[in-house]
């Protein structure tokens, strides 16, 4: 039998409120609405489905204070993370919020009405106190402290909710279970002892060994329960991770393990978060919970020191183990022993034994370079999934972003490179000459600073989308302003390569070769605000390459660019 939920009763508000669904929906038509943030949406989903039992809504001031100070609700029940609904002062005034008023909570993705909240109180939190007591520090290097100070609104609105509907998901639905569904699933499978494993990272052989070992020690089955709500900024996206977990599941003995996805918004709160995670898993029907090294750790603070000690989480949860009623399975880091081809927790490995490890940073380096990832570290099926979303540079897109005066020769270089890259093959090549963009994307824009910035922002957006799709993009606007170029770099770089190429032909060269007589028109005042004549050109200080067609042939310039692409691994086989 699964253990009883936290606080004794599973607060599945969907089941509780199903009988009045139509009534709530009707009432909601005349109520003010709050559109939830992504974090609030995750929190509401787990409040409504009972994952956060015994909560039935967002915390009022006394529960909030009690959780912040003592890790308990006012009724004495353990709860370590404040679950609050932050609202701005302007929304509170505009919507006329006050105790006993009712408010609809809406899904930010599709505007669906999810619940009705009855306001109990409205209070202003002391954010510094919350940061220090909950996260142990007021350092903005902690992602939740940063979020608290930069994103969380000034007021918290406390009150219970009545459920209208669960948020709609379109991804991996068959792996999404409510606590009641997962409990029923375990019952159906005759699982009486279930050890849950929390993760926000891809899983490899070490994790499979660790979970099987935990199950063996406790004679239990395994629930792989990864977070698919919000994790640490910079983590691998949940789509990739779930495909990894799906690839890993067949590596367990048939019937040993189940994959369930948890729509949790993590706080990276280390020890307090570990306690919260244990409570949540208890609600989902697990009897055991694995806490490993640096559980829910946010990394280092602004002084370069880890926010929490590697086993602080195990210590804190151990302190409450008697009243928690979910057994914590503490685990040391697992290391691979090549001599015996097995994984073992580091505290069990005899001194002097050779071990192997591949860190997250090293894994990312290998993925980036298309380098070998050994079978002792991960399974080929898992590596394949990771390689698909982290293709080596030879399969990634890139943008060559040219900047320079009109008639500097940038269009000639861009067109020649289009031919060279087409000859190379392997990618579709997109050419965004200034004139093409001006007619196809920016025909209504003029040449004011604002209009030029907007034009470059559009080029940045389109180039980023094409780069993301693996194309080679050659963009060649004048792009006279450094800020707009930097913004384009920032937009594109997150999806692939970016090279700023300054075509540094002297203005006299551009003018003397101007067959169309555009400069003449600018000099005579027929065209106004012309770059280099009566409008500025900010010389790049951050160019990746500077070329000069007045001194170099187009072929030489193209070759210089090709050599750079080869050096960085974007073209050619390694
Ligand atoms: S920008 O600043 O990057 O948005 O400029 P861009 O999109 O590259 O547009 C340059 C083309 O527009 C013609 N043109 C002007 N350029 C600069 N200043 C003014 N006032 C101006 N008016 C028109 C210019 O001849 C460029 O033409 P192409 O044929 O694209 O080189």
Boltz pocket constraint, residues with backbone or C-beta under 6 A from the ligand:
constraints:
  - pocket:
      binder: B
      contacts: [[A, 406], [A, 407], [A, 433], [A, 434], [A, 435], [A, 436], [A, 437], [A, 438], [A, 446], [A, 447], [A, 451], [A, 452], [A, 453], [A, 455], [A, 456], [A, 476], [A, 477], [A, 478], [A, 479], [A, 480], [A, 518], [A, 527], [A, 528], [A, 529], [A, 530], [A, 531], [A, 535]]
      max_distance: 6.0
